[in-house]
Amino acid sequence: MAAVTDAVVPRAPSLLAKTGTAIRRNPTIFFGGTILLILIILAAIAPWITGDPLKLTPSQRLRPPSERWWFGTDQYGRDVFARTIHGARVSLVVGLSVAAFASVIGLTLGLLCGYFRKVDAIVMRVMDGIMSIPSILLAIALITLTRPGLGIVLVAIVIPKVPRVVRLTRSVVLSIR
C-alpha cells in the first residue's frame, strides 16, 4: 500500500504579483504607467492647483517658465500649465469614454455575430462599409453635419473603432463555437 504524503500544491500567482513581474521585466510599462498616473492625478486636482486656464493677462505675455508660470505664458498671457492640465482632463474623458463605448458596442455586436449567422451577414457587411471610410473623412463629415461638441467627437472616434472590436470578438466566438 502506498504511503499518503502531504503534497503542497503551489498557489497561482496573484494579479498583483503578475503585474509586479511584468513591470520588472519591461521598464517601459513602469515609466508609461507613472506618467499616466501623474497625468490622472494632476487632471483630477487641476481646479485646486491651477487658476482659470482662459484668464487673459496681457501684461504677462510670452513669459518664460518661472515659479508663478510653471510652463510660461502664451501670446495672450494665459498660463500654459493650467491650459495643459485642464486639456488633459478632456483628453482623459474622451479616451476612456471611447474605449468604453467601442468595447461595449463591439463586444455586443461581435457576440451576436458569432452566435447568429443571419445577424452575422448583415452586421459584418455594415462593419466592412464603416472600415472602408477613412476615419478623418468620417470625423469631418460628422462634425460638419452637426454642431461641434464633445458628444459628436466621441461618436466620430468610436464609429471607426467598433468594427475592429466586432471582428475580434466574432472571430473568438466562432473559434470557440
trRosetta pair geometry for C-beta under 8 A, 3 or more apart (Angstrom, degrees):
i j d omega theta_ij theta_ji phi_ij phi_ji
13 17 4.1 -119 -175 92 102 131
13 18 5.4 129 114 -55 119 81
13 21 7.5 14 162 -13 160 138
14 17 4.7 99 53 6 75 101
14 18 7.1 -138 97 -3 41 86
15 18 5.7 -54 -148 37 33 112
15 19 6.3 35 153 -20 65 106
16 19 5.7 -53 -147 36 30 112
16 20 6.4 33 153 -19 64 106
17 20 5.7 -52 -147 36 32 113
17 21 6.4 33 153 -19 64 105
18 21 5.7 -54 -149 36 31 112
18 22 6.4 32 153 -19 65 105
19 22 5.7 -55 -149 36 32 111
19 23 6.4 30 154 -18 65 106
20 23 5.8 -55 -147 36 31 110
20 24 6.4 29 155 -18 65 107
21 24 5.8 -56 -147 37 31 110
21 25 6.3 23 158 -14 65 110
22 25 5.9 -60 -145 41 28 107
22 26 6.2 -26 172 31 66 107
22 29 6.1 -16 135 59 94 173
23 26 7.0 -83 -135 62 21 70
23 27 7.6 56 176 -106 61 39
23 29 5.2 -122 -110 94 61 118
23 30 4.9 91 -164 -69 97 93
23 33 7.5 -58 -112 24 112 148
26 29 4.7 71 99 -4 104 108
26 30 7.7 168 103 -7 61 83
27 30 5.1 -48 -157 33 55 117
27 31 6.2 46 150 -15 79 102
28 31 6.0 -56 -144 42 33 104
28 32 5.8 29 159 -14 68 113
29 32 6.0 -59 -139 45 24 107
29 33 5.8 24 161 -18 63 115
30 33 5.9 -60 -143 40 22 109
30 34 6.2 24 157 -22 61 109
31 34 5.7 -52 -144 34 29 113
31 35 6.5 28 157 -16 63 105
32 35 5.9 -55 -149 37 30 109
32 36 6.3 27 154 -16 65 109
33 36 5.6 -56 -144 41 31 111
33 37 6.1 33 156 -21 66 107
34 37 5.7 -54 -145 36 28 112
34 38 6.4 29 156 -18 64 105
35 38 5.8 -54 -148 36 30 111
35 39 6.3 31 153 -19 64 108
36 39 5.6 -55 -147 37 31 113
36 40 6.3 32 154 -20 65 105
37 40 5.7 -53 -147 35 31 111
37 41 6.4 29 155 -17 64 106
38 41 5.8 -56 -148 38 30 109
38 42 6.1 27 156 -16 66 109
39 42 5.9 -56 -143 40 28 109
39 43 6.1 28 157 -19 64 109
39 88 5.5 -139 -171 -166 97 139
39 92 7.3 168 134 -70 106 122
40 43 5.8 -56 -145 38 28 111
40 44 6.3 29 155 -22 63 108
40 92 6.5 126 -106 -124 73 150
41 44 5.7 -57 -149 34 29 112
41 45 6.5 -3 163 7 66 109
42 45 6.5 -73 -142 52 27 88
42 46 6.3 61 154 -70 64 82
42 49 7.4 -82 -148 57 72 145
42 85 5.2 -108 149 -130 106 108
42 88 6.7 34 94 76 105 154
43 46 5.6 -14 -150 -31 31 119
43 85 6.2 -172 -92 -174 53 74
43 88 4.5 -122 -83 108 112 106
43 89 4.4 159 -164 -80 103 68
43 92 5.5 110 133 3 173 146
45 48 5.2 -59 -177 48 81 110
45 49 5.5 56 128 -11 99 113
46 49 6.4 -76 -134 47 27 92
46 50 5.6 -27 -171 28 71 115
46 82 7.6 116 -170 -148 98 63
46 85 4.3 169 -117 140 113 115
46 86 5.6 150 166 -77 148 62
46 88 7.6 170 -70 59 139 103
46 89 6.0 -95 15 -48 152 124
47 50 7.4 -69 -114 55 15 77
49 85 7.6 -92 79 163 108 172
50 53 6.9 32 134 -66 130 83
50 79 6.7 -177 -164 109 106 143
50 81 6.4 -157 -111 112 125 92
50 82 3.7 158 176 -110 131 88
50 85 5.6 159 -14 56 151 140
50 86 7.1 -122 83 -40 144 97
51 55 6.0 -44 132 18 117 143
51 79 6.2 104 53 12 103 150
51 82 5.7 -55 58 -97 64 154
52 55 4.0 98 80 -33 109 106
52 82 7.1 58 96 161 20 150
53 78 6.6 51 173 -178 55 115
53 79 6.6 -103 -124 66 55 91
53 82 4.2 -165 -94 129 76 100
53 83 4.4 129 -163 -84 114 58
53 85 7.8 -157 -80 60 125 81
53 86 4.4 -108 -28 21 151 147
53 87 7.8 166 -165 -31 163 80
54 78 6.7 -32 -138 -124 22 129
55 78 6.6 139 70 -120 54 77
55 79 7.4 24 59 3 100 99
56 76 5.3 -68 -127 158 95 104
56 77 5.6 78 -172 67 57 107
56 78 6.3 -41 -99 -66 50 84
57 60 4.2 9 117 31 117 114
57 61 7.8 -165 99 -51 70 56
57 73 7.0 -81 67 -141 109 150
57 77 3.6 -138 74 152 63 125
57 78 7.3 145 22 -74 83 35
58 61 6.0 -5 -164 -43 46 107
58 76 7.1 -52 -92 -170 65 54
58 77 5.1 -124 -74 -13 19 145
59 77 6.7 65 46 -115 41 146
60 63 5.2 -36 -180 -25 81 131
60 69 7.2 163 170 -55 126 142
60 73 5.1 104 132 -9 96 171
60 77 4.4 101 68 -145 79 100
61 73 6.3 -132 -139 110 22 122
61 74 7.7 -47 -147 104 67 40
61 75 5.9 20 -159 -163 106 36
61 76 6.7 -62 -110 -160 94 2
61 77 4.7 -62 -72 -63 60 82
62 72 7.4 -5 -169 169 36 115
62 73 6.3 -80 -38 84 11 87
62 74 7.2 -7 -78 171 56 20
62 75 6.0 24 -57 -98 95 51
63 66 6.6 -56 153 2 115 120
63 69 5.2 98 94 45 124 158
63 72 5.4 -172 92 -156 65 74
63 73 4.4 50 33 20 93 107
63 77 7.9 57 -5 -128 104 65
64 69 7.9 136 97 86 31 118
64 72 5.2 -55 -158 -103 21 115
65 69 6.3 -135 -132 105 39 81
65 70 6.1 -3 -149 165 96 29
65 71 5.8 -31 -98 -134 100 16
65 72 4.8 -66 -59 -47 56 82
66 69 5.2 48 43 46 88 79
66 70 7.8 -94 64 -78 39 26
66 72 7.5 88 1 -93 76 58
67 70 8.0 3 -160 -80 19 63
69 72 5.2 61 133 -124 120 18
69 73 5.2 -64 -144 -42 152 85
69 79 5.8 -146 -127 -126 86 82
69 80 7.2 68 -179 25 100 86
69 81 7.0 171 -171 4 55 111
70 79 8.0 52 30 -172 79 102
70 80 8.0 -127 75 73 71 84
70 81 4.1 53 60 -62 108 153
71 79 7.6 98 53 174 91 67
71 80 3.8 -106 100 91 114 110
71 81 4.2 152 7 -58 104 78
71 84 6.3 76 -2 -6 165 138
72 80 5.4 17 72 16 68 132
73 76 8.0 -121 164 73 99 49
73 77 5.2 -1 170 -146 139 36
73 78 6.2 147 -157 65 85 32
73 79 6.2 -46 -103 -92 81 38
73 80 6.3 -168 -111 -19 24 90
74 77 7.3 -66 66 5 62 15
74 78 5.1 -8 36 53 107 89
74 80 5.8 121 -43 -74 88 95
74 83 7.6 9 -19 6 129 156
78 82 7.4 -114 168 65 84 112
78 83 6.0 65 138 -47 118 127
79 82 4.0 59 94 13 116 113
79 83 6.6 167 92 -13 62 85
80 83 5.6 -56 -146 40 34 112
80 84 6.2 39 153 -24 67 106
81 84 5.6 -54 -147 34 30 113
81 85 6.4 23 158 -14 65 107
82 85 6.1 -57 -144 39 29 105
82 86 6.1 21 160 -11 65 111
83 86 6.1 -58 -140 44 27 105
83 87 6.0 31 157 -22 63 112
84 87 5.7 -59 -147 38 25 113
84 88 6.5 32 151 -27 62 103
85 88 5.5 -46 -151 26 33 116
85 89 7.2 42 148 -25 59 94
86 89 5.6 -39 -161 18 40 117
86 90 7.4 36 147 -12 63 98
87 90 5.8 -54 -157 36 41 108
87 91 6.2 40 148 -19 71 108
88 91 5.4 -55 -143 40 35 114
88 92 6.1 37 157 -21 68 105
89 92 6.0 -56 -149 35 26 108
89 93 6.5 24 154 -17 62 107
90 93 5.8 -57 -149 37 31 111
90 94 6.2 28 155 -16 67 108
90 150 7.4 -124 -152 -111 102 120
91 94 5.8 -56 -145 39 29 109
91 95 6.1 27 158 -18 65 111
92 95 5.8 -55 -141 40 28 110
92 96 6.1 20 164 -11 65 110
93 96 6.3 -61 -142 43 23 103
93 97 5.9 21 160 -17 62 116
93 150 7.8 -9 110 -165 125 135
94 97 5.9 -62 -142 41 24 109
94 98 6.1 25 161 -20 64 109
94 150 7.2 -128 -85 -157 97 94
94 153 6.5 -45 -127 119 125 120
94 154 6.4 -144 -137 -86 77 80
94 157 7.2 75 176 30 103 159
95 98 6.0 -56 -145 35 25 108
95 99 6.5 22 158 -15 61 108
96 99 5.8 -56 -148 38 31 111
96 100 6.2 28 156 -18 66 109
97 100 5.8 -57 -145 39 30 109
97 101 6.0 21 162 -12 68 110
97 154 5.5 -50 118 -126 128 125
98 101 6.2 -58 -138 42 26 104
98 102 5.8 21 165 -14 64 114
98 154 6.2 -153 -76 -145 78 74
98 157 4.9 -48 -116 112 134 122
98 158 5.5 -151 -138 -76 75 77
98 161 6.5 102 172 9 100 160
99 102 6.2 -59 -138 42 22 106
99 103 6.1 22 161 -19 60 114
100 103 5.9 -63 -149 37 24 110
100 104 6.3 17 161 -14 64 110
101 104 6.0 -57 -143 38 29 106
101 105 6.0 17 164 -8 66 112
101 154 6.8 85 16 171 157 110
101 158 4.8 -39 103 -121 125 139
102 105 6.2 -59 -138 46 25 103
102 106 5.5 21 164 -15 63 120
102 158 5.1 -157 -67 -145 85 78
102 161 3.9 -37 -125 110 146 123
102 162 5.4 -136 -141 -75 77 61
102 165 5.6 146 155 -13 87 145
103 106 6.0 -60 -134 44 20 107
103 107 5.8 19 166 -18 62 112
103 165 6.1 -155 -110 -137 41 153
104 107 6.2 -55 -140 37 21 107
104 108 6.3 20 160 -17 59 111
105 108 6.0 -61 -150 37 26 110
105 109 6.3 15 160 -8 65 111
105 158 7.2 80 27 171 145 117
105 162 5.1 -43 103 -122 120 118
105 165 7.5 97 82 78 73 137
106 109 6.1 -60 -142 44 27 103
106 110 5.8 28 160 -20 65 114
106 161 7.4 -85 -51 127 134 79
106 162 4.9 -166 -72 -151 91 61
106 163 7.7 -98 -115 -17 105 7
106 164 7.3 -26 -130 75 145 57
106 165 2.5 39 159 98 160 122
106 166 4.8 -117 -149 -49 76 62
106 168 7.7 30 160 46 125 98
106 169 6.1 148 145 -5 84 132
107 110 5.7 -58 -140 40 26 112
107 111 6.2 27 160 -20 64 106
107 165 6.5 -58 -45 158 58 116
107 169 5.3 164 -122 -99 50 155
108 111 6.1 -57 -150 34 25 108
108 112 6.5 22 154 -15 61 108
109 112 5.6 -56 -148 39 34 112
109 113 6.2 34 154 -20 67 107
109 123 5.6 178 -172 -166 107 142
109 127 7.8 148 138 -66 141 121
109 162 7.2 55 31 175 144 108
109 166 4.7 -32 96 -114 115 112
109 169 7.6 113 79 69 65 136
110 113 5.7 -54 -145 37 30 111
110 114 6.2 30 156 -21 64 108
110 165 6.5 -111 -34 134 133 70
110 166 4.5 -171 -68 -146 86 47
110 167 7.3 -78 -108 9 109 13
110 168 6.9 -33 -122 72 152 58
110 169 2.5 81 129 84 156 120
110 170 4.5 -121 -152 -42 79 69
110 172 7.8 40 158 41 128 97
110 173 6.6 157 149 -5 86 127
111 114 5.7 -56 -146 36 30 112
111 115 6.4 9 163 -4 65 112
111 169 6.2 -58 -44 156 61 125
111 173 6.1 148 -120 -77 49 150
112 115 6.4 -71 -146 45 26 97
112 116 5.8 -31 179 32 68 112
112 119 5.0 -80 150 130 101 151
112 120 7.9 -171 121 -66 69 63
112 123 6.9 110 94 -28 112 162
113 116 7.2 -75 -117 59 17 73
113 119 5.9 -127 -92 111 49 95
113 120 4.2 100 -159 -107 74 73
113 123 5.1 -116 -81 72 110 135
113 124 6.2 106 -140 -50 136 95
113 166 6.6 77 4 -178 145 97
113 169 7.8 106 50 96 110 95
113 170 4.3 -32 94 -107 124 118
113 173 7.5 133 83 60 74 140
114 120 7.3 113 -54 -91 20 115
114 169 6.9 -109 -30 134 127 78
114 170 4.9 -172 -62 -138 87 56
114 172 7.5 -43 -98 75 150 61
114 173 2.6 19 -163 100 163 140
114 174 5.4 -131 -136 -46 89 68
114 177 6.5 168 169 -21 97 136
115 173 6.6 -77 -43 169 71 137
115 177 7.5 175 -97 -88 58 144
116 119 4.1 51 96 19 115 114
116 120 6.4 179 94 -24 58 85
117 120 5.1 -49 -147 27 34 123
117 121 6.8 37 159 -23 65 96
118 121 6.2 -48 -156 26 33 108
118 122 7.1 20 153 -6 62 107
119 122 6.1 -66 -155 43 35 105
119 123 5.7 21 159 -11 74 117
120 123 6.3 -63 -135 44 22 102
120 124 5.8 15 170 -15 63 116
120 170 7.1 123 -130 -145 100 128
121 124 6.4 -61 -140 38 18 105
121 125 6.7 16 160 -17 57 109
122 125 6.1 -63 -156 34 27 107
122 126 6.6 24 151 -15 65 107
123 126 5.6 -56 -152 37 35 112
123 127 6.3 36 150 -20 68 105
123 166 6.9 -140 150 -171 115 141
124 127 5.4 -48 -143 37 37 114
124 128 6.4 44 152 -23 65 100
124 166 7.7 -174 -97 135 64 123
124 167 7.9 93 -126 -93 92 79
124 170 7.4 101 -84 -136 109 175
125 128 5.5 -46 -148 32 34 115
125 129 6.6 38 150 -20 62 102
126 129 5.6 -53 -153 35 33 114
126 130 6.5 33 151 -18 66 103
127 130 5.7 -51 -147 36 34 111
127 131 6.2 32 154 -17 66 107
127 162 7.5 -125 -119 112 94 89
127 163 3.9 138 -163 -125 95 100
127 166 5.3 -131 -102 80 146 144
127 167 6.7 165 152 -53 150 92
128 131 5.8 -58 -146 40 29 109
128 132 6.5 34 153 -27 63 106
128 163 7.7 147 -56 -145 27 138
129 132 5.7 -55 -151 27 31 113
129 133 7.3 26 154 -18 61 101
130 133 6.2 -59 -161 28 36 107
130 159 6.2 -137 -155 165 124 90
130 160 6.7 -173 159 -106 100 49
130 162 7.2 -20 125 69 162 102
130 163 5.1 180 82 -46 119 129
131 160 7.6 107 -104 -147 51 74
131 163 4.8 -126 -57 105 102 165
133 137 6.1 -126 177 80 85 113
133 138 5.0 89 132 -62 123 110
133 160 7.7 -122 84 -93 91 99
134 137 4.3 79 71 9 97 110
134 138 6.8 -170 89 -10 49 86
135 138 5.7 -58 -150 37 31 112
135 139 6.3 30 154 -19 67 107
135 157 8.0 44 -171 -122 116 49
135 160 4.2 -15 -106 -59 100 169
136 139 5.6 -52 -146 36 33 113
136 140 6.3 33 155 -18 66 105
137 140 5.9 -53 -146 37 30 109
137 141 6.2 29 155 -18 64 109
138 141 5.8 -58 -146 38 28 111
138 142 6.2 26 158 -17 65 108
138 156 6.4 162 120 -151 88 80
138 159 6.3 -133 155 88 144 133
138 160 6.3 156 54 -53 150 108
139 142 6.0 -56 -145 37 28 108
139 143 6.2 18 161 -11 64 111
139 153 7.9 35 -150 -133 106 56
139 156 3.9 87 -118 177 76 128
139 157 7.3 39 -97 -63 117 59
140 143 6.1 -62 -144 42 27 104
140 144 6.0 27 157 -21 64 112
141 144 5.8 -58 -144 37 27 111
141 145 6.2 18 161 -13 64 112
142 145 6.1 -62 -144 41 26 105
142 146 6.3 -16 169 19 65 110
142 152 5.8 177 142 -176 107 103
142 155 6.4 -157 -178 100 151 110
142 156 4.7 -166 62 -87 144 102
142 159 7.9 162 -57 8 150 147
143 146 6.7 -73 -134 58 25 82
143 148 5.5 33 -160 -96 100 81
143 152 5.8 131 -97 131 66 130
143 153 7.5 38 -86 -78 112 65
143 156 6.5 -9 -42 -64 92 152
146 149 7.9 -77 129 24 110 99
146 152 5.1 -174 87 -103 134 145
147 152 7.5 173 80 -15 47 147
148 152 6.5 -120 -139 59 35 133
148 153 7.8 44 -164 -48 75 95
149 152 5.4 90 57 13 77 98
149 153 7.1 -135 100 -6 40 92
150 153 5.5 -57 -150 36 34 115
150 154 6.5 38 152 -22 67 102
151 154 5.7 -53 -154 32 32 112
151 155 6.5 29 151 -16 65 105
152 155 5.4 -48 -145 38 39 113
152 156 6.1 41 153 -22 67 106
153 156 5.7 -54 -145 38 30 112
153 157 6.5 19 157 -11 64 108
154 157 6.1 -66 -149 41 27 102
154 158 5.9 23 158 -20 68 114
155 158 5.8 -57 -135 38 28 109
155 159 6.2 35 166 -31 64 104
156 159 6.5 -41 -141 21 22 112
157 160 7.1 -68 -166 39 33 96
157 161 6.7 22 150 -15 66 119
158 161 5.7 -73 -153 41 36 111
158 162 6.3 47 158 -41 74 101
159 162 6.2 -45 -151 12 28 115
160 163 7.2 -49 -168 21 39 104
161 164 6.2 -63 -169 35 47 110
161 165 6.7 36 146 -13 78 109
162 165 5.9 -65 -152 40 37 107
162 166 6.0 38 155 -23 73 108
163 166 5.4 -54 -142 37 34 115
163 167 6.2 34 160 -20 68 105
164 167 5.9 -52 -146 36 29 110
164 168 6.4 26 156 -16 63 108
165 168 5.8 -56 -146 39 31 110
165 169 6.1 27 158 -15 66 110
166 169 6.1 -60 -145 41 25 106
166 170 6.0 26 158 -20 64 112
167 170 5.8 -56 -143 38 26 112
167 171 6.3 25 159 -19 63 108
168 171 6.0 -58 -150 35 27 108
168 172 6.6 24 155 -16 63 106
169 172 5.9 -57 -151 36 32 109
169 173 6.3 29 154 -17 67 108
170 173 5.8 -58 -147 38 30 109
170 174 6.2 27 157 -17 66 109
171 174 5.8 -54 -143 39 30 109
171 175 6.3 29 157 -19 64 107
172 175 5.9 -57 -147 37 29 109
172 176 6.4 24 156 -15 64 108
173 176 6.0 -60 -149 39 30 107
173 177 6.1 30 156 -23 66 112
174 177 5.7 -54 -139 36 30 113
